[in-house]
């Protein structure tokens, strides 16, 4: 049963390989689900109806199924190309998933088609937009897993953007709105990835971003200031200011909590468990 759930259930593979501790699971809710759902609820008409909630639920499951395909490919096959790979699966589970990878992906694709068909039956236009988004995610992840160079760095923000906001894109028709959403999280993620040792610009980035937690606070303070001024002058919607302040409050809370030595050490241990080869600055 565990193997079946790990292979096919939405969000299970993510939780078991990337969010091993309760702190990281709760953090993911605040970082992903709340802003993604809030953005959808703001932009989508009838978002609070049963149909709107059902569309959102199906779309989020579909996006995760496709996004986790990339995780699986990385954890099962891409690691073979790495000198110091991150092992996220036990040796026994890794061998089992390697042996049945074709069947797993086939089953996941069938599940994804079923989810898309249900979406299409409810709202064709929405389904097409989300469908194009998940196709783009799959293509970008295939490229990402085939490379281990600067290409990966520039793919990260676009994959993050589609993961967070593919459910809202069907209702957005202004580039300014897209840029505002891109700056909300994907741009921050890109800047954080610049610090990773495997990228050539990491030495330069580390001189600028000396502490990730402080950087995140400063980033969202600036984001809130910029979009607060734009909203004040009628150039932007209040949603960007609200989301900026939300992320700012979350990052301040995280920074304050991490100042407690015992809790900070606990988080570092969990970060290491999630990614044993990870540099502490990443």
VEXTIPA-267349 format. One record per residue: x, y, z of N, C-alpha, C in turn. Coordinates in nm, 2 decimals, decimal comma, padded with zeros to 4 digits, always signed. Layout:
       nx       ny       nz      cax      cay      caz       cx       cy       cz
        X        Y        Z        X        Y        Z        X        Y        Z
...
END
This chain:
       nx       ny       nz      cax      cay      caz       cx       cy       cz
   +00,08   -00,12   +00,00   +00,00   +00,00   +00,00   +00,09   +00,13   +00,00
   +00,20   +00,12   +00,08   +00,28   +00,24   +00,09   +00,35   +00,27   -00,05
   +00,39   +00,16   -00,12   +00,45   +00,18   -00,25   +00,35   +00,24   -00,35
   +00,22   +00,19   -00,34   +00,12   +00,24   -00,43   +00,09   +00,39   -00,40
   +00,08   +00,43   -00,27   +00,06   +00,57   -00,24   +00,17   +00,66   -00,28
   +00,29   +00,61   -00,26   +00,41   +00,68   -00,29   +00,42   +00,71   -00,44
   +00,38   +00,61   -00,52   +00,39   +00,61   -00,66   +00,28   +00,69   -00,73
   +00,16   +00,70   -00,67   +00,05   +00,75   -00,75   -00,03   +00,86   -00,68
   -00,03   +00,86   -00,55   -00,12   +00,96   -00,48   -00,06   +01,10   -00,48
   -00,14   +01,20   -00,52   -00,10   +01,34   -00,52   -00,04   +01,38   -00,39
   +00,08   +01,45   -00,39   +00,15   +01,51   -00,28   +00,22   +01,41   -00,19
   +00,19   +01,28   -00,20   +00,26   +01,19   -00,12   +00,41   +01,18   -00,14
   +00,45   +01,17   -00,27   +00,59   +01,16   -00,30   +00,66   +01,29   -00,26
   +00,60   +01,40   -00,28   +00,66   +01,53   -00,23   +00,68   +01,53   -00,08
   +00,58   +01,49   +00,00   +00,59   +01,48   +00,14   +00,70   +01,38   +00,19
   +00,70   +01,27   +00,13   +00,79   +01,16   +00,17   +00,94   +01,19   +00,13
   +00,96   +01,27   +00,03   +01,10   +01,29   -00,02   +01,15   +01,43   +00,00
   +01,06   +01,53   +00,01   +01,11   +01,67   +00,02   +01,06   +01,73   +00,15
   +00,96   +01,68   +00,22   +00,90   +01,75   +00,34   +00,89   +01,64   +00,45
   +01,00   +01,59   +00,49   +01,00   +01,48   +00,59   +00,96   +01,52   +00,73
   +00,99   +01,64   +00,77   +00,95   +01,68   +00,90   +00,82   +01,76   +00,91
   +00,75   +01,76   +01,02   +00,63   +01,83   +01,03   +00,65   +01,98   +01,01
   +00,76   +02,04   +01,05   +00,79   +02,18   +01,03   +00,79   +02,21   +00,88
   +00,85   +02,13   +00,80   +00,86   +02,15   +00,66   +00,72   +02,13   +00,59
   +00,64   +02,04   +00,64   +00,51   +02,02   +00,58   +00,42   +02,14   +00,61
   +00,43   +02,19   +00,74   +00,35   +02,31   +00,77   +00,40   +02,43   +00,69
   +00,53   +02,44   +00,68   +00,59   +02,55   +00,60   +00,54   +02,55   +00,46
   +00,53   +02,43   +00,40   +00,48   +02,42   +00,26   +00,34   +02,47   +00,25
   +00,26   +02,44   +00,35   +00,12   +02,49   +00,34   +00,12   +02,64   +00,34
   +00,20   +02,71   +00,42   +00,21   +02,85   +00,42   +00,27   +02,91   +00,29
   +00,37   +02,84   +00,24   +00,45   +02,89   +00,12   +00,38   +02,86   -00,01
   +00,31   +02,75   -00,02   +00,25   +02,71   -00,14   +00,09   +02,72   -00,15
   +00,03   +02,64   -00,06   -00,11   +02,63   -00,07   -00,19   +02,76   -00,04
   -00,15   +02,83   +00,06   -00,22   +02,95   +00,10   -00,21   +03,06   -00,01
   -00,09   +03,10   -00,06   -00,08   +03,20   -00,16   -00,14   +03,15   -00,29
   -00,12   +03,02   -00,33   -00,18   +02,97   -00,45   -00,33   +02,98   -00,45
   -00,39   +02,93   -00,34   -00,53   +02,94   -00,33   -00,58   +03,08   -00,32
   -00,51   +03,16   -00,25   -00,56   +03,30   -00,24   -00,56   +03,38   -00,37
   -00,45   +03,35   -00,45   -00,44   +03,41   -00,58   -00,55   +03,36   -00,67
   -00,58   +03,23   -00,67   -00,69   +03,18   -00,75   -00,83   +03,24   -00,70
   -00,85   +03,25   -00,57   -00,97   +03,30   -00,52   -00,99   +03,45   -00,56
   -00,88   +03,52   -00,58   -00,89   +03,66   -00,61   -00,93   +03,67   -00,76
   -00,86   +03,60   -00,85   -00,87   +03,62   -00,99   -00,98   +03,54   -01,05
   -01,02   +03,42   -01,00   -01,11   +03,34   -01,07   -01,26   +03,38   -01,03
   -01,34   +03,40   -01,13   -01,48   +03,42   -01,10   -01,55   +03,30   -01,04
   -01,64   +03,32   -00,96   -01,71   +03,20   -00,89   -01,62   +03,11   -00,82
   -01,51   +03,16   -00,77   -01,40   +03,08   -00,71   -01,46   +03,01   -00,58
   -01,55   +03,07   -00,52   -01,60   +03,02   -00,39   -01,72   +02,92   -00,41
   -01,76   +02,90   -00,53   -01,87   +02,81   -00,56   -01,81   +02,66   -00,55
   -01,90   +02,57   -00,54   -01,86   +02,43   -00,54   -01,78   +02,39   -00,67
   -01,82   +02,44   -00,78   -01,75   +02,42   -00,90   -01,61   +02,48   -00,90
   -01,60   +02,60   -00,85   -01,47   +02,67   -00,84   -01,38   +02,59   -00,75
   -01,42   +02,55   -00,64   -01,34   +02,47   -00,54   -01,30   +02,34   -00,60
   -01,39   +02,27   -00,67   -01,36   +02,14   -00,74   -01,26   +02,16   -00,85
   -01,27   +02,27   -00,93   -01,17   +02,29   -01,03   -01,03   +02,31   -00,97
   -01,02   +02,39   -00,86   -00,90   +02,42   -00,80   -00,83   +02,29   -00,74
   -00,91   +02,21   -00,68   -00,86   +02,08   -00,62   -00,81   +01,99   -00,73
   -00,89   +01,97   -00,84   -00,84   +01,89   -00,94   -00,71   +01,94   -01,01
   -00,71   +02,07   -01,03   -00,59   +02,13   -01,09   -00,47   +02,12   -01,01
   -00,48   +02,14   -00,88   -00,36   +02,13   -00,79   -00,31   +01,98   -00,79
   -00,40   +01,89   -00,79   -00,36   +01,75   -00,79   -00,29   +01,72   -00,92
   -00,35   +01,77   -01,03   -00,29   +01,74   -01,17   -00,15   +01,80   -01,17
   -00,13   +01,92   -01,13   +00,00   +01,99   -01,13   +00,10   +01,91   -01,05
   +00,06   +01,86   -00,93   +00,15   +01,79   -00,85   +00,19   +01,66   -00,91
   +00,10   +01,59   -00,97   +00,13   +01,46   -01,04   +00,24   +01,48   -01,14
   +00,23   +01,59   -01,22   +00,33   +01,61   -01,33   +00,46   +01,66   -01,27
   +00,45   +01,75   -01,17   +00,57   +01,81   -01,11   +00,65   +01,70   -01,04
   +00,58   +01,61   -00,97   +00,65   +01,50   -00,90   +00,71   +01,40   -01,00
   +00,66   +01,39   -01,12   +00,73   +01,31   -01,23   +00,87   +01,35   -01,24
   +00,89   +01,48   -01,23   +01,03   +01,54   -01,24   +01,11   +01,50   -01,12
   +01,05   +01,50   -01,00   +01,12   +01,46   -00,88   +01,16   +01,31   -00,89
   +01,07   +01,23   -00,94   +01,10   +01,09   -00,95   +01,21   +01,06   -01,05
   +01,21   +01,12   -01,16   +01,31   +01,10   -01,26   +01,45   +01,14   -01,20
   +01,45   +01,25   -01,13   +01,57   +01,30   -01,07   +01,62   +01,20   -00,96
   +01,53   +01,16   -00,87   +01,57   +01,07   -00,76   +01,61   +00,93   -00,80
   +01,55   +00,89   -00,92   +01,58   +00,75   -00,96   +01,69   +00,73   -01,06
   +01,69   +00,83   -01,16   +01,79   +00,82   -01,27   +01,89   +00,93   -01,28
   +01,85   +01,05   -01,26   +01,95   +01,16   -01,27   +02,06   +01,15   -01,17
   +02,04   +01,09   -01,05   +02,14   +01,08   -00,95   +02,26   +01,00   -01,00
   +02,23   +00,91   -01,10   +02,34   +00,82   -01,15   +02,45   +00,90   -01,22
   +02,41   +01,02   -01,26   +02,51   +01,11   -01,33   +02,59   +01,20   -01,24
   +02,55   +01,20   -01,11   +02,61   +01,29   -01,02   +02,72   +01,23   -00,94
   +02,82   +01,30   -00,91   +02,94   +01,26   -00,83   +02,90   +01,24   -00,68
   +02,82   +01,33   -00,63   +02,78   +01,32   -00,49   +02,63   +01,34   -00,48
   +02,55   +01,24   -00,52   +02,41   +01,25   -00,54   +02,33   +01,26   -00,41
   +02,21   +01,32   -00,41   +02,12   +01,33   -00,30   +02,03   +01,21   -00,30
   +02,04   +01,12   -00,20   +01,96   +01,00   -00,20   +01,84   +01,02   -00,12
   +01,72   +01,03   -00,18   +01,60   +01,06   -00,11   +01,52   +00,94   -00,08
   +01,55   +00,83   -00,15   +01,48   +00,70   -00,13   +01,57   +00,60   -00,06
   +01,51   +00,51   +00,01   +01,59   +00,40   +00,07   +01,64   +00,31   -00,05
   +01,75   +00,24   -00,02   +01,80   +00,15   -00,12   +01,70   +00,05   -00,18
   +01,62   +00,00   -00,09   +01,52   -00,10   -00,13   +01,41   -00,03   -00,21
   +01,37   +00,08   -00,17   +01,26   +00,15   -00,25   +01,31   +00,20   -00,38
   +01,44   +00,25   -00,38   +01,50   +00,29   -00,51   +01,51   +00,18   -00,61
   +01,55   +00,06   -00,57   +01,56   -00,05   -00,66   +01,42   -00,09   -00,71
   +01,32   -00,09   -00,62   +01,18   -00,13   -00,66   +01,13   -00,03   -00,76
   +01,15   +00,10   -00,74   +01,10   +00,20   -00,83   +01,17   +00,21   -00,96
   +01,30   +00,18   -00,96   +01,37   +00,17   -01,08   +01,32   +00,05   -01,17
   +01,29   -00,06   -01,10   +01,24   -00,18   -01,18   +01,10   -00,15   -01,24
   +01,02   -00,07   -01,17   +00,88   -00,05   -01,21   +00,86   +00,09   -01,26
   +00,96   +00,16   -01,29   +00,95   +00,30   -01,33   +00,85   +00,32   -01,45
   +00,87   +00,24   -01,55   +00,78   +00,25   -01,67   +00,63   +00,24   -01,63
   +00,60   +00,14   -01,55   +00,46   +00,12   -01,51   +00,41   +00,24   -01,42
   +00,50   +00,28   -01,33   +00,47   +00,40   -01,25   +00,43   +00,52   -01,33
   +00,52   +00,55   -01,42   +00,49   +00,67   -01,51   +00,37   +00,65   -01,59
   +00,35   +00,53   -01,64   +00,23   +00,51   -01,72   +00,10   +00,53   -01,63
   +00,11   +00,47   -01,51   -00,01   +00,49   -01,42   -00,03   +00,63   -01,39
   +00,08   +00,71   -01,36   +00,06   +00,85   -01,33   +00,01   +00,93   -01,45
   +00,05   +00,89   -01,57   +00,00   +00,96   -01,69   -00,15   +00,93   -01,71
   -00,19   +00,81   -01,68   -00,33   +00,77   -01,69   -00,41   +00,85   -01,59
   -00,36   +00,86   -01,47   -00,43   +00,94   -01,36   -00,44   +01,09   -01,40
   -00,33   +01,14   -01,46   -00,33   +01,28   -01,50   -00,43   +01,30   -01,61
   -00,45   +01,21   -01,70   -00,55   +01,22   -01,81   -00,69   +01,22   -01,75
   -00,71   +01,14   -01,65   -00,84   +01,13   -01,59   -00,87   +01,27   -01,52
   -00,77   +01,32   -01,45   -00,79   +01,45   -01,38   -00,82   +01,56   -01,48
   -00,75   +01,56   -01,60   -00,77   +01,66   -01,70   -00,91   +01,64   -01,76
   -00,95   +01,52   -01,78   -01,09   +01,49   -01,84   -01,19   +01,55   -01,75
   -01,18   +01,53   -01,62   -01,27   +01,58   -01,52   -01,28   +01,74   -01,53
   -01,16   +01,79   -01,53   -01,15   +01,94   -01,55   -01,22   +01,99   -01,67
   -01,19   +01,92   -01,78   -01,24   +01,96   -01,91   -01,40   +01,95   -01,91
   -01,45   +01,85   -01,84   -01,60   +01,84   -01,83   -01,66   +01,95   -01,76
   -01,58   +02,01   -01,66   -01,63   +02,12   -01,58   -01,62   +02,25   -01,65
   -01,50   +02,28   -01,70   -01,46   +02,41   -01,76   -01,36   +02,39   -01,87
   -01,39   +02,39   -01,99   -01,30   +02,36   -02,10   -01,19   +02,46   -02,11
   -01,22   +02,58   -02,10   -01,11   +02,69   -02,12   -01,01   +02,67   -02,00
   -01,06   +02,66   -01,88   -00,97   +02,64   -01,77   -00,88   +02,52   -01,78
   -00,94   +02,41   -01,82   -00,87   +02,28   -01,84   -00,76   +02,30   -01,94
   -00,79   +02,36   -02,05   -00,69   +02,38   -02,16   -00,57   +02,46   -02,11
   -00,60   +02,57   -02,04   -00,49   +02,65   -01,98   -00,40   +02,57   -01,88
   -00,47   +02,50   -01,79   -00,39   +02,42   -01,69   -00,32   +02,31   -01,76
   -00,39   +02,25   -01,86   -00,32   +02,14   -01,94   -00,20   +02,18   -02,01
   -00,20   +02,30   -02,07   -00,08   +02,36   -02,13   +00,03   +02,39   -02,03
   -00,02   +02,43   -01,91   +00,08   +02,46   -01,80   +00,15   +02,33   -01,75
   +00,08   +02,22   -01,74   +00,14   +02,10   -01,69   +00,23   +02,04   -01,80
   +00,19   +02,06   -01,92   +00,28   +02,01   -02,03   +00,41   +02,09   -02,03
   +00,40   +02,22   -02,01   +00,52   +02,30   -02,00   +00,61   +02,26   -01,88
   +00,54   +02,23   -01,77   +00,62   +02,18   -01,65   +00,69   +02,05   -01,69
   +00,63   +01,96   -01,75   +00,69   +01,83   -01,78   +00,81   +01,85   -01,88
   +00,79   +01,94   -01,98   +00,90   +01,96   -02,07   +01,02   +02,03   -02,00
   +00,99   +02,13   -01,92   +01,09   +02,20   -01,85   +01,17   +02,11   -01,75
   +01,09   +02,02   -01,69   +01,16   +01,93   -01,59   +01,24   +01,82   -01,67
   +01,20   +01,78   -01,78   +01,28   +01,69   -01,86   +01,42   +01,75   -01,90
   +01,41   +01,88   -01,94   +01,53   +01,96   -01,97   +01,61   +01,97   -01,84
   +01,55   +02,01   -01,74   +01,62   +02,03   -01,61   +01,69   +01,91   -01,56
   +01,63   +01,79   -01,57   +01,70   +01,67   -01,53   +01,80   +01,62   -01,63
   +01,80   +01,67   -01,75   +01,91   +01,63   -01,84   +02,03   +01,72   -01,84
   +02,02   +01,82   -01,76   +02,13   +01,92   -01,75   +02,19   +01,93   -01,60
   +02,31   +01,96   -01,59   +02,37   +02,00   -01,46   +02,46   +02,11   -01,48
   +02,40   +02,23   -01,52   +02,48   +02,35   -01,54   +02,39   +02,47   -01,52
   +02,43   +02,58   -01,58   +02,36   +02,71   -01,56   +02,21   +02,71   -01,62
   +02,19   +02,61   -01,71   +02,05   +02,60   -01,76   +01,95   +02,58   -01,65
   +01,99   +02,49   -01,56   +01,90   +02,46   -01,45   +01,86   +02,58   -01,37
   +01,95   +02,67   -01,35   +01,93   +02,79   -01,27   +01,82   +02,87   -01,33
   +01,82   +02,89   -01,46   +01,72   +02,97   -01,53   +01,59   +02,90   -01,56
   +01,58   +02,77   -01,54   +01,46   +02,70   -01,55   +01,38   +02,70   -01,42
   +01,44   +02,71   -01,31   +01,38   +02,71   -01,18   +01,27   +02,81   -01,16
   +01,29   +02,94   -01,19   +01,18   +03,03   -01,17   +01,05   +03,01   -01,26
   +01,07   +02,96   -01,38   +00,96   +02,93   -01,47   +00,88   +02,81   -01,42
   +00,95   +02,71   -01,37   +00,88   +02,59   -01,32   +00,80   +02,63   -01,19
   +00,87   +02,71   -01,11   +00,80   +02,76   -00,99   +00,68   +02,84   -01,02
   +00,69   +02,93   -01,12   +00,58   +03,01   -01,16   +00,46   +02,93   -01,20
   +00,48   +02,83   -01,29   +00,37   +02,74   -01,33   +00,31   +02,66   -01,22
   +00,40   +02,62   -01,13   +00,35   +02,54   -01,02   +00,26   +02,62   -00,93
   +00,29   +02,74   -00,91   +00,21   +02,83   -00,82   +00,09   +02,89   -00,89
   +00,11   +02,93   -01,01   +00,01   +03,02   -01,07   -00,06   +02,97   -01,20
   -00,04   +02,84   -01,23   -00,10   +02,79   -01,35   -00,26   +02,79   -01,33
   -00,30   +02,78   -01,21   -00,45   +02,78   -01,18   -00,51   +02,92   -01,19
   -00,42   +03,02   -01,19   -00,47   +03,16   -01,20   -00,46   +03,21   -01,34
   -00,36   +03,16   -01,41   -00,33   +03,22   -01,55   -00,45   +03,23   -01,64
   -00,55   +03,13   -01,63   -00,67   +03,14   -01,72   -00,75   +03,27   -01,71
   -00,73   +03,34   -01,59   -00,81   +03,46   -01,56   -00,72   +03,59   -01,56
   -00,60   +03,58   -01,61   -00,51   +03,69   -01,61   -00,48   +03,73   -01,76
   -00,50   +03,86   -01,79   -00,47   +03,90   -01,93   -00,38   +04,03   -01,93
   -00,31   +04,05   -01,82   -00,22   +04,17   -01,82   -00,08   +04,12   -01,78
   +00,02   +04,17   -01,86   +00,16   +04,14   -01,83   +00,21   +04,19   -01,70
   +00,15   +04,30   -01,66   +00,19   +04,36   -01,53   +00,15   +04,27   -01,41
   +00,04   +04,20   -01,42   -00,01   +04,11   -01,32   +00,08   +03,99   -01,32
   +00,12   +03,94   -01,44   +00,21   +03,82   -01,45   +00,35   +03,86   -01,38
   +00,40   +03,97   -01,41   +00,52   +04,02   -01,36   +00,52   +04,03   -01,20
   +00,40   +04,08   -01,15   +00,39   +04,09   -01,01   +00,39   +03,95   -00,94
   +00,32   +03,86   -01,00   +00,32   +03,72   -00,95   +00,46   +03,66   -00,96
   +00,53   +03,68   -01,07   +00,66   +03,63   -01,09   +00,76   +03,68   -00,98
   +00,74   +03,80   -00,95   +00,83   +03,86   -00,84   +00,79   +03,81   -00,71
   +00,67   +03,77   -00,69   +00,62   +03,73   -00,56   +00,70   +03,61   -00,50
   +00,72   +03,51   -00,58   +00,79   +03,39   -00,54   +00,90   +03,34   -00,63
   +00,87   +03,32   -00,76   +00,97   +03,26   -00,85   +01,10   +03,34   -00,86
   +01,09   +03,47   -00,86   +01,22   +03,55   -00,86   +01,30   +03,53   -00,74
   +01,23   +03,53   -00,62   +01,30   +03,51   -00,50   +01,37   +03,37   -00,50
   +01,30   +03,27   -00,55   +01,35   +03,13   -00,56   +01,48   +03,13   -00,65
   +01,47   +03,21   -00,76   +01,59   +03,22   -00,85   +01,71   +03,27   -00,78
   +01,69   +03,38   -00,71   +01,80   +03,45   -00,64   +01,85   +03,36   -00,53
   +01,77   +03,28   -00,46   +01,82   +03,18   -00,36   +01,90   +03,07   -00,43
   +01,86   +03,03   -00,54   +01,93   +02,92   -00,61   +02,07   +02,97   -00,66
   +02,08   +03,10   -00,68   +02,21   +03,15   -00,73   +02,32   +03,13   -00,62
   +02,28   +03,11   -00,50   +02,38   +03,08   -00,39   +02,43   +02,94   -00,39
   +02,36   +02,85   -00,46   +02,40   +02,71   -00,46   +02,54   +02,69   -00,52
   +02,63   +02,62   -00,45   +02,77   +02,60   -00,50   +02,78   +02,55   -00,64
   +02,69   +02,47   -00,69   +02,70   +02,41   -00,82   +02,69   +02,51   -00,94
   +02,65   +02,63   -00,90   +02,64   +02,73   -01,01   +02,76   +02,83   -01,01
   +02,80   +02,87   -01,12   +02,92   +02,95   -01,13   +02,91   +03,09   -01,07
   +02,79   +03,14   -01,05   +02,78   +03,27   -00,99   +02,76   +03,27   -00,84
   +02,77   +03,15   -00,78   +02,75   +03,13   -00,64   +02,84   +03,21   -00,55
   +02,97   +03,23   -00,59   +03,06   +03,31   -00,51   +03,02   +03,45   -00,51
   +02,97   +03,50   -00,62   +02,93   +03,64   -00,63   +02,80   +03,66   -00,54
   +02,71   +03,56   -00,56   +02,58   +03,56   -00,50   +02,59   +03,56   -00,34
   +02,69   +03,48   -00,30   +02,71   +03,46   -00,15   +02,76   +03,59   -00,09
   +02,83   +03,67   -00,17   +02,87   +03,80   -00,11   +02,76   +03,89   -00,09
   +02,65   +03,87   -00,17   +02,53   +03,96   -00,16   +02,43   +03,90   -00,06
   +02,41   +03,77   -00,08   +02,31   +03,70   +00,01   +02,39   +03,62   +00,11
   +02,43   +03,68   +00,22   +02,51   +03,61   +00,32   +02,43   +03,53   +00,42
   +02,30   +03,56   +00,43   +02,21   +03,48   +00,52   +02,08   +03,47   +00,45
   +02,03   +03,35   +00,41   +01,91   +03,34   +00,34   +01,79   +03,38   +00,41
   +01,78   +03,36   +00,54   +01,66   +03,40   +00,62   +01,65   +03,55   +00,62
   +01,76   +03,62   +00,64   +01,76   +03,77   +00,64   +01,73   +03,82   +00,50
   +01,78   +03,75   +00,40   +01,76   +03,79   +00,26   +01,61   +03,79   +00,23
   +01,54   +03,68   +00,28   +01,40   +03,66   +00,25   +01,32   +03,78   +00,32
   +01,35   +03,81   +00,44   +01,28   +03,92   +00,51   +01,30   +04,05   +00,43
   +01,43   +04,08   +00,39   +01,45   +04,21   +00,31   +01,38   +04,21   +00,18
   +01,38   +04,09   +00,11   +01,32   +04,08   -00,02   +01,17   +04,11   -00,01
   +01,10   +04,05   +00,09   +00,96   +04,08   +00,09   +00,92   +04,21   +00,15
   +01,01   +04,27   +00,23   +01,00   +04,41   +00,27   +01,00   +04,50   +00,15
   +01,10   +04,48   +00,06   +01,11   +04,56   -00,06   +00,99   +04,54   -00,15
   +00,95   +04,41   -00,16   +00,83   +04,38   -00,25   +00,71   +04,45   -00,20
   +00,69   +04,44   -00,07   +00,57   +04,51   -00,01   +00,57   +04,66   -00,03
   +00,69   +04,72   -00,01   +00,71   +04,86   -00,03   +00,68   +04,90   -00,17
   +00,73   +04,83   -00,27   +00,71   +04,86   -00,41   +00,57   +04,85   -00,45
   +00,50   +04,74   -00,41   +00,37   +04,72   -00,46   +00,27   +04,80   -00,37
   +00,31   +04,84   -00,25   +00,23   +04,93   -00,17   +00,22   +05,06   -00,23
   +00,34   +05,11   -00,28   +00,34   +05,24   -00,35   +00,26   +05,24   -00,48
   +00,28   +05,13   -00,55   +00,20   +05,11   -00,68   +00,05   +05,11   -00,65
   +00,01   +05,04   -00,54   -00,13   +05,04   -00,51   -00,18   +05,18   -00,46
   -00,10   +05,25   -00,38   -00,14   +05,38   -00,34   -00,16   +05,48   -00,45
   -00,08   +05,46   -00,56   -00,10   +05,55   -00,67   -00,19   +05,49   -00,78
   -00,26   +05,38   -00,74   -00,36   +05,33   -00,83   -00,30   +05,25   -00,95
   -00,18   +05,21   -00,94   -00,11   +05,14   -01,05   -00,11   +04,99   -01,03
   -00,16   +04,94   -00,92   -00,15   +04,80   -00,90   -00,27   +04,76   -00,81
   -00,30   +04,63   -00,81   -00,41   +04,58   -00,72   -00,36   +04,56   -00,58
   -00,45   +04,56   -00,48   -00,42   +04,54   -00,34   -00,37   +04,40   -00,32
   -00,40   +04,30   -00,40   -00,37   +04,16   -00,38   -00,22   +04,15   -00,37
   -00,14   +04,22   -00,45   +00,01   +04,21   -00,45   +00,06   +04,26   -00,31
   +00,01   +04,37   -00,27   +00,05   +04,42   -00,14   +00,01   +04,33   -00,03
   -00,11   +04,27   -00,03   -00,15   +04,17   +00,07   -00,06   +04,05   +00,07
   -00,03   +04,00   -00,05   +00,05   +03,88   -00,05   +00,19   +03,91   -00,01
   +00,24   +04,03   -00,05   +00,38   +04,07   -00,01   +00,39   +04,07   +00,14
   +00,29   +04,14   +00,21   +00,29   +04,15   +00,35   +00,27   +04,01   +00,42
   +00,19   +03,92   +00,35   +00,18   +03,79   +00,41   +00,31   +03,71   +00,41
   +00,38   +03,72   +00,30   +00,51   +03,65   +00,29   +00,61   +03,72   +00,38
   +00,60   +03,85   +00,40   +00,69   +03,92   +00,49   +00,67   +03,88   +00,63
   +00,54   +03,87   +00,67   +00,51   +03,83   +00,81   +00,56   +03,68   +00,83
   +00,54   +03,60   +00,73   +00,58   +03,46   +00,74   +00,74   +03,45   +00,76
   +00,81   +03,53   +00,68   +00,95   +03,52   +00,68   +01,01   +03,58   +00,81
   +00,94   +03,69   +00,86   +00,99   +03,74   +00,99   +00,97   +03,64   +01,10
   +00,85   +03,58   +01,10   +00,82   +03,47   +01,20   +00,92   +03,36   +01,19
   +00,96   +03,32   +01,07   +01,06   +03,21   +01,06   +01,19   +03,26   +01,11
   +01,23   +03,38   +01,07   +01,36   +03,43   +01,12   +01,37   +03,44   +01,27
   +01,26   +03,49   +01,33   +01,25   +03,50   +01,47   +01,26   +03,37   +01,54
   +01,19   +03,27   +01,49   +01,19   +03,13   +01,55   +01,33   +03,07   +01,54
   +01,39   +03,09   +01,42   +01,52   +03,03   +01,40   +01,63   +03,09   +01,49
   +01,60   +03,21   +01,55   +01,70   +03,26   +01,64   +01,72   +03,18   +01,77
   +01,62   +03,10   +01,80   +01,62   +03,01   +01,91   +01,72   +02,89   +01,87
   +01,82   +02,88   +01,94   +01,93   +02,78   +01,90   +01,88   +02,64   +01,89
   +01,80   +02,59   +01,98   +01,75   +02,46   +01,98   +01,66   +02,43   +01,86
   +01,58   +02,53   +01,83   +01,49   +02,51   +01,72   +01,57   +02,52   +01,59
   +01,66   +02,61   +01,58   +01,75   +02,63   +01,46   +01,82   +02,50   +01,43
   +01,88   +02,43   +01,54   +01,95   +02,31   +01,52   +01,86   +02,20   +01,47
   +01,73   +02,20   +01,52   +01,63   +02,10   +01,48   +01,60   +02,12   +01,33
   +01,59   +02,24   +01,28   +01,56   +02,27   +01,14   +01,68   +02,23   +01,06
   +01,80   +02,26   +01,10   +01,91   +02,22   +01,02   +01,92   +02,07   +01,01
   +01,89   +01,99   +01,11   +01,89   +01,85   +01,11   +01,79   +01,80   +01,00
   +01,67   +01,86   +01,00   +01,56   +01,82   +00,91   +01,60   +01,86   +00,77
   +01,67   +01,97   +00,75   +01,71   +02,01   +00,62   +01,81   +01,91   +00,57
   +01,90   +01,86   +00,65   +02,00   +01,76   +00,62   +01,93   +01,63   +00,58
   +01,83   +01,59   +00,66   +01,75   +01,47   +00,62   +01,68   +01,48   +00,49
   +01,63   +01,60   +00,46   +01,56   +01,62   +00,33   +01,66   +01,62   +00,22
   +01,78   +01,66   +00,24   +01,88   +01,67   +00,14   +02,02   +01,65   +00,20
   +02,07   +01,53   +00,22   +02,19   +01,50   +00,29   +02,31   +01,57   +00,23
   +02,32   +01,60   +00,10   +02,43   +01,66   +00,04   +02,42   +01,81   +00,03
   +02,32   +01,87   +00,09   +02,29   +02,01   +00,07   +02,39   +02,10   +00,15
   +02,44   +02,20   +00,09   +02,52   +02,30   +00,16   +02,43   +02,38   +00,25
   +02,48   +02,41   +00,37   +02,40   +02,48   +00,47   +02,35   +02,61   +00,42
   +02,42   +02,68   +00,33   +02,38   +02,81   +00,29   +02,27   +02,80   +00,18
   +02,24   +02,68   +00,14   +02,14   +02,67   +00,03   +02,00   +02,63   +00,09
END
